[in-house]
Amino acid sequence: MPRDYVEDELGRTSVFKSEKYLSIDYVPENLPHRETELRTLAQSFKTMITSPGQTSQKFIIQGPVGTGKTAVTKRFSEQLVQAAVRRKIRLRKIHINCRVNKSEYLVYLKILRTFKPNFPRRGHSPEEVLQMIIEVLDAEDRYLLLILDELDYFIKQKGVDIIYNLTRLMDDRLNAPQRLSIIGIGRKIPLDDSAFDASTLSTLQRNVLYFEKYTSNALRDILSERIKMAFEPGAIMEETISLICDIASNRGDARYAIELLWRGGKQADAVGSDVIIPDYVRKAKADTHPELREEVFETLPLHNKLLLLAAARQLKEARSVYVTIGEVEEMYQAVCEEFGKQSRAHTQIWEWVQDLDAHGVIDAKKSGVGQRGQTTLIGLSDVPADLLEQFMVNLLE
């Protein structure tokens, strides 16, 4: 009789109670070691509740990947909205990922469609859409907390006009209610006079909250909370938790620690073990890399993914720190043929390279002394080429 693999899996026990608590989208009620940051935000934005419309707040949150910037902002903004509801203040929060919404127009359109879902996609300028947002807020007596996540990526791609326009919009309403407040989130947002005018820069520089990397002890506290919710009792050895903390503390990255925890659990399930031992985490570490974030790569257009695979393969073959854009373009054509896609022209490829560089996925720079002519060089500073190649193949397939 043929074996029924589905029934085999259904009959197995798992170390997990619920994997959702290890998801990147899950924000726990308690955020260990970020109480100070939550308190700072509460103090800075309390006027939105105590005296709505009197001031417009602009705030910048910075720090490395996995330090809780987005989670803290989501938890704080939820608490702020709840406080507004209790006081019958019509406050709305909108969280926008600037990697996905790649132009000012798309950002403004997403905001406006929150209030007017059927608003047409085309036919208006960004300035007109922005003005309509304020008109809607005025007409409905609403206030808006706008959260721009991964703002550093957006600025690198499109410049700082979005921040200037949003802040100037409120500054021009001296005798009208201040309807819009902003939180910008990023690894490192450029705050210097080459990017902003003096007035905007002065406001932003006063309101910067930097998130430090997590220590090993902090990571242990974070994992302990997740383990209680996500795993069956006794499913994880203390030695396994210590190993995860040791690995992830080099980067201070809680997101990476949680991913290792989840992958260790999946490895235990795969072999039918009811305990996650350190070796399962070692294997998880070998199979993944902290810079390979699915939420970043999944948002890339198809040909950006194909080009990234081509860059990884070319760097792997060349065994060099950098390769030229021409070499990557030749490999890209071969990759397109492999996946049954029509390759694109050089100008488009150059634009994609700049986009991937802005994502922080590749390093792109102009060639220097010792090379004939000037070309773009492509390298990888954070991810091994062979690991990126396998990751992209799996994603594309």
C-alpha positions in Angstrom: 0.0 0.0 0.0 1.4 3.4 -0.9 2.4 5.6 2.0 0.0 8.5 2.9 2.5 11.4 3.7 -0.3 13.8 4.5 -1.8 11.5 7.2 1.7 10.9 8.5 2.1 14.7 9.0 -1.4 15.1 10.5 -0.6 12.4 13.1 2.6 14.0 14.2 3.0 16.1 17.3 4.7 19.4 17.2 6.9 21.4 19.5 4.8 24.5 18.6 1.6 25.6 20.3 1.3 28.5 17.8 3.8 29.8 15.3 2.0 33.1 14.9 3.9 34.4 18.0 7.1 34.1 16.1 5.9 35.9 13.0 7.5 39.2 12.0 4.0 40.8 12.0 3.2 39.9 15.6 3.6 42.7 18.1 3.5 41.5 21.7 1.7 43.4 24.5 4.9 43.5 26.4 8.2 44.7 24.8 11.1 43.9 27.2 13.9 46.5 27.4 12.0 49.1 25.4 10.0 50.7 28.2 12.1 53.9 28.1 11.5 54.3 24.4 7.8 53.8 24.8 7.7 56.4 27.6 9.7 58.9 25.5 7.1 58.6 22.6 4.2 58.9 25.1 5.7 62.1 26.5 6.4 63.6 23.1 3.0 62.9 21.6 0.7 63.4 24.6 -0.4 66.9 23.3 -2.2 65.0 20.5 -4.5 63.9 23.4 -4.4 66.7 25.9 -4.7 69.6 23.3 -5.5 68.1 19.9 -4.8 70.4 17.0 -2.5 72.8 18.8 0.8 71.3 17.6 2.2 69.1 14.9 4.7 66.5 16.1 7.6 65.3 13.9 9.7 62.5 15.2 12.6 60.3 13.9 13.3 56.8 15.1 16.7 55.3 14.1 18.6 52.1 14.9 20.0 48.8 13.4 17.8 46.1 12.1 16.0 44.0 14.7 16.2 46.5 17.6 12.4 46.9 17.9 11.8 50.2 16.1 8.7 49.1 14.2 7.3 47.0 17.1 7.6 49.9 19.6 6.0 52.3 17.1 3.1 50.0 16.4 2.5 49.3 20.1 2.8 53.0 21.0 0.5 54.2 18.2 -2.1 51.6 19.2 -2.0 52.9 22.8 -2.3 56.5 21.5 -5.4 55.7 19.4 -7.0 53.9 22.3 -6.4 57.0 24.6 -7.9 59.2 21.9 -11.0 56.9 21.7 -11.5 57.2 25.4 -11.5 61.0 25.1 -13.6 61.0 22.0 -10.8 62.4 19.8 -11.0 61.3 16.2 -7.4 60.1 15.8 -6.3 57.8 13.0 -2.9 56.1 12.6 -1.6 55.0 9.2 1.6 52.9 9.0 3.2 52.9 5.5 6.2 50.9 4.4 8.2 53.1 2.1 9.9 50.1 0.4 6.5 49.1 -1.0 5.1 52.6 -1.7 8.0 53.9 -3.7 6.9 57.5 -4.6 5.4 60.5 -2.9 2.3 60.1 -4.9 1.8 56.4 -3.8 2.3 57.4 -0.2 -0.2 60.3 -0.4 -2.7 58.1 -2.3 -2.6 55.4 0.3 -3.3 57.9 3.0 -6.2 59.4 1.1 -7.7 56.0 0.3 -7.8 55.2 4.0 -10.6 57.9 4.2 -11.9 57.7 0.6 -11.4 54.0 -0.5 -12.7 54.6 -4.1 -10.5 57.6 -4.9 -9.1 57.1 -8.4 -5.5 56.1 -8.8 -4.7 58.6 -11.6 -5.7 62.1 -12.6 -4.2 64.2 -9.8 -0.7 65.5 -8.9 1.0 64.6 -5.6 0.4 68.2 -4.3 -3.4 67.9 -5.1 -3.7 64.6 -3.3 -1.8 66.0 -0.3 -4.1 69.0 -0.2 -7.2 66.7 -0.4 -5.9 64.8 2.6 -5.9 67.9 4.7 -9.4 68.9 3.4 -10.7 65.4 4.5 -9.2 65.7 7.9 -10.7 69.2 8.3 -14.1 68.2 7.0 -14.3 65.2 9.3 -12.5 66.8 12.3 -9.9 64.1 12.3 -6.2 64.0 13.3 -3.6 61.7 11.7 -0.5 60.1 13.0 1.5 59.1 9.9 4.2 56.5 10.4 6.7 56.2 7.5 8.6 53.0 7.9 12.0 52.4 6.1 12.1 56.1 5.4 15.9 56.0 4.9 15.4 53.7 1.9 12.8 56.2 0.4 15.1 59.2 0.9 18.0 57.4 -0.7 15.8 56.7 -3.7 13.7 59.8 -4.0 15.2 62.5 -1.8 13.8 64.4 1.2 11.0 66.2 -0.5 8.4 64.0 1.1 9.5 65.1 4.6 9.8 68.7 3.6 6.3 68.8 2.0 4.6 67.0 4.9 6.2 69.2 7.5 5.7 72.4 5.5 2.1 71.5 5.0 1.5 71.9 8.8 3.8 74.9 9.2 1.7 76.9 6.7 -1.5 76.4 8.8 -0.6 78.8 11.6 -4.3 79.7 12.3 -5.8 76.3 11.7 -5.8 73.1 13.6 -2.6 71.0 13.2 -4.1 67.8 11.8 -1.0 65.8 10.9 1.9 64.4 13.0 4.7 62.2 11.7 7.0 59.5 12.8 9.8 58.5 10.4 11.6 55.1 11.0 14.9 53.9 9.5 18.3 52.5 10.1 20.0 55.9 9.5 18.0 58.9 8.2 20.2 61.7 6.9 19.7 64.7 9.2 22.1 67.3 7.9 21.9 70.7 6.1 22.7 69.1 2.7 19.3 67.4 2.9 16.9 69.7 4.8 16.3 73.4 5.2 17.3 75.0 8.5 13.8 75.1 9.9 12.9 71.5 9.1 16.3 70.3 10.2 16.1 72.1 13.6 12.7 70.5 14.3 13.8 66.9 13.4 17.2 67.1 15.2 15.4 67.8 18.5 13.2 64.8 18.1 15.4 61.8 17.4 15.1 58.5 19.3 18.0 56.1 18.8 17.5 52.3 19.4 20.6 50.6 20.7 21.3 46.9 19.8 19.9 44.4 22.2 22.4 42.7 24.7 22.5 38.9 25.1 20.5 39.2 28.4 17.9 41.4 26.7 17.5 38.9 23.9 17.0 36.1 26.5 14.1 38.1 28.0 12.5 38.6 24.6 12.8 35.0 23.7 11.5 33.8 27.1 8.2 35.7 26.5 7.9 34.3 22.9 8.7 30.8 24.1 5.9 30.7 26.6 3.4 31.7 23.9 4.7 29.8 20.9 6.0 26.4 22.3 4.8 23.5 24.3 6.2 23.4 27.9 9.7 21.9 28.0 10.2 22.0 24.2 13.4 24.1 24.4 16.6 23.3 26.2 18.2 26.1 28.2 21.5 25.5 26.3 19.5 26.1 23.0 18.3 29.5 24.3 21.8 30.4 25.3 23.2 29.5 21.9 20.6 31.6 20.1 21.4 34.6 22.3 25.1 34.2 21.8 24.7 34.1 18.0 22.2 37.0 17.7 23.9 39.2 20.3 26.8 39.8 17.8 24.2 41.9 15.9 21.9 42.8 18.8 19.1 41.6 16.5 15.9 40.3 18.1 14.3 39.5 14.7 17.2 37.2 13.8 17.0 35.6 17.3 13.3 34.9 16.8 13.9 33.5 13.4 16.6 31.1 14.7 14.1 30.0 17.4 11.4 29.4 14.8 13.8 27.5 12.4 15.1 25.4 15.3 11.5 24.4 16.1 10.8 23.5 12.4 14.0 21.4 12.4 12.8 19.5 15.5 9.4 18.9 13.9 11.1 17.7 10.7 13.0 14.9 12.6 10.1 14.1 15.0 11.9 15.4 18.1 9.9 16.9 21.0 12.9 18.9 22.2 14.8 21.7 20.3 18.5 20.9 20.9 21.4 23.3 20.1 22.3 21.4 17.0 19.0 22.3 15.4 19.8 26.0 15.9 23.3 25.5 14.5 21.8 24.0 11.4 19.3 26.9 11.2 22.2 29.3 11.4 24.0 27.6 8.5 20.8 27.7 6.4 20.0 31.3 6.9 21.6 34.7 7.1 20.4 37.7 9.1 20.5 40.0 6.1 18.2 37.7 4.0 14.9 39.1 5.1 12.0 37.6 3.2 9.9 40.7 3.8 12.4 42.8 1.9 13.0 40.4 -1.0 9.3 39.4 -1.6 8.4 43.0 -2.4 11.0 43.2 -5.2 9.7 43.1 -8.8 10.5 39.9 -10.7 13.3 41.3 -12.7 15.0 42.8 -9.7 15.0 39.2 -8.2 16.4 37.8 -11.5 19.1 40.5 -11.5 20.0 39.8 -7.9 20.4 36.1 -8.6 22.6 37.0 -11.6 24.8 39.2 -9.4 25.2 36.5 -6.8 26.2 33.9 -9.4 28.6 36.2 -11.1 30.3 37.1 -7.8 30.4 33.4 -6.9 32.1 32.5 -10.2 34.5 35.4 -10.2 35.5 34.9 -6.6 36.0 38.7 -6.5 34.9 41.4 -4.2 33.3 43.3 -7.1 32.2 42.5 -10.6 31.2 45.0 -13.4 27.7 45.7 -14.3 28.5 44.4 -17.8 29.4 41.0 -16.4 26.3 40.9 -14.3 24.2 41.9 -17.3 25.5 38.9 -19.3 24.7 36.6 -16.4 21.3 38.2 -16.1 20.5 37.3 -19.7 21.3 33.7 -18.9 19.2 33.7 -15.8 16.2 35.2 -17.8 16.6 32.4 -20.3 16.7 29.8 -17.5 13.4 31.2 -16.0 11.7 31.7 -19.4 11.7 35.5 -19.2 12.6 38.2 -21.7 15.6 40.2 -20.6 15.5 44.0 -20.4 17.8 46.7 -21.8 21.0 48.1 -20.2 19.4 51.4 -19.0 16.7 49.5 -17.1 19.3 47.2 -15.6 21.3 50.2 -14.4 18.2 51.6 -12.7 17.5 48.3 -11.0 21.1 48.2 -9.7 20.6 51.6 -8.1 17.3 50.4 -6.6 18.9 47.2 -5.1 21.8 49.4 -3.8 19.2 51.6 -2.1 17.6 48.5 -0.5 21.0 47.8 1.0 21.0 44.4 -0.7 24.0 45.0 -2.9 26.8 47.5 -2.9 27.1 49.6 -6.1 29.9 52.0 -6.8 31.7 53.7 -9.7 35.0 52.1 -10.8 38.2 53.9 -9.9 41.8 54.1 -10.8 43.2 51.1 -12.7 40.1 50.4 -14.8 39.7 51.6 -18.4 36.7 54.0 -18.6 34.2 54.3 -15.9 31.6 51.6 -15.1 29.5 50.5 -12.2 30.9 47.9 -9.8 28.6 45.5 -7.9 29.5 43.7 -4.7 28.0 42.1 -1.6 29.2 43.2 1.8 26.8 41.5 4.1 25.7 38.2 2.4 27.8 35.3 1.1 27.2 35.0 -2.7 26.5 31.2 -2.6 23.9 31.7 0.2 22.2 34.6 -1.7 22.1 32.5 -4.8 20.3 29.6 -3.1 18.0 32.0 -1.3 17.0 33.7 -4.6 16.5 30.4 -6.4 14.1 29.2 -3.7 12.3 32.5 -3.8 11.9 32.5 -7.6 10.8 28.9 -7.7 
